[in-house]
Amino acid sequence: MNRTTLSLLAGTAALAAVTGFAELSAPATTSAHTAEAAAQLPVERSTLLCPAPSLSDIADTSYTSFTPVTKGTTSDGKAGLQAATEKSADGTGSSGGGKKKAAKPVLTPKTPGTPATGDTSGADGPAYVGTAEGKYAPGWTVQETTEVAAGTGRGLQGVNCTAADTDFWFPGASTAASRTDYVHLTNPDDSAAVVDVELYGKDGQLKSSVGEGITVPPHASEPVLLSTLTDERQTDLTVHVSVRSGRVGASVQALDDKTGGDWLAASADPSGSLVLPGIPKDATDVRLIAFTTGDNDADLKVRLASPDGTITPAGNETLHVKAGMTTATDLGDVTRGEAGSLILTPSDQSVPVVAALRVTRGKGSNQETAYIPATAPVGTRATSADNSGKGTTLSLTAPTATAQVKVTASAGSGGGTAVSKTFTIKSGTTQNVAAPVPSGLKGTYALTVETVSGGPAYGARTLAATEGGVPGFTIQTLPDDRGTVAVPEADQDVAVLQK
């Protein structure tokens, strides 16, 4: 394969993996020939979108950027986070919907394998549009972590900055009187995006025309308060974000007056079977919220993968989810002091479902909440950024088959040496593993999880920071980072098809 052809294929692969607007297509061949011909190459460009962090004047937000070391990357590249254009009171972009004059970046990424950090404070933190190219692109991860000392949503809030897409499901949102929930929409492109936001409650879709045709200007972010879309106040809602034109990044910020709050990431693609990993062992209450995206009811088996195997929670053996209606059930302190992950499988026919868990730690006035959406497997590799030596818990589960998993702790942002450790997760179990910590650690570090054999394996990272007796915590799941993509060999005719 000559250099020109390789460059074209790698660029096309990067486009297919990152934007979702292109795909690789080859002439009909046998599956065996295709498997032999495909090669895994690093993506060459990644885009991540970070929502505006907080409305609180006493919020402190940190950003951590990390790219794992990937074989086959180029020797050069660049990465950075640029503030999205903020909207003015009349609803137009502050510079006509275009980009602002380049400001000082919130952080400057370091060499792959070493995290870089930056921070903001107060309520004026913007949304960010991030782009990584060359050696920084494969597996690029940016974590946004916010500490709010008091008030609505007080505690620790965390979210992985997301890739742009056109369809998102968020079971677990609310318009209850005690809740202030926003869906944040961020547009990375040069043209406006048009978005519909639909709300589904216990009796079906909530009537609202306000959520139709929301325009998100180019290089801008739009926070939408859910309670302004409907007059109905419901404890459990499923939010559906669908994009008519363009693409956006989407996350839900779920804030409570009494029990803190956190970011709710989108559920994995609708599926008949779902895994929700990493329930803290000291969770005092776990609430399951589920929704069917099709036209049929779903009957689900509910199981808990514990350190000793899979068990059925007493009194919550099954869950019936009516089509088009959000269903929620309290599981209480389902983990009973042990690590756990929830596994949902069909009782009868498979019906596409999305789901999330609302997890509470603490009691009385010292409660804090976080969310665990259904997630995809770790796959080849997944990364968790912004870890501390004492506040990090890594949870791994292998619901169907024993998996061997390699965990690497990167160098610290201020110094330290990377170290790796391999774990065996038995079939049907969840383990809070003793994740390695860089020797001589200074600053924050990243954890990279790789599936060595068996599986599939699923993972989640809990970051805790208890202050003033309030158990602040946030949970991020660990889906595959899509840092590499399969590319056909040169003897196959390759075409880029615009969707």
Disulfide bonds with the S-S distance in Angstrom:
Cys50-Cys161 2.06
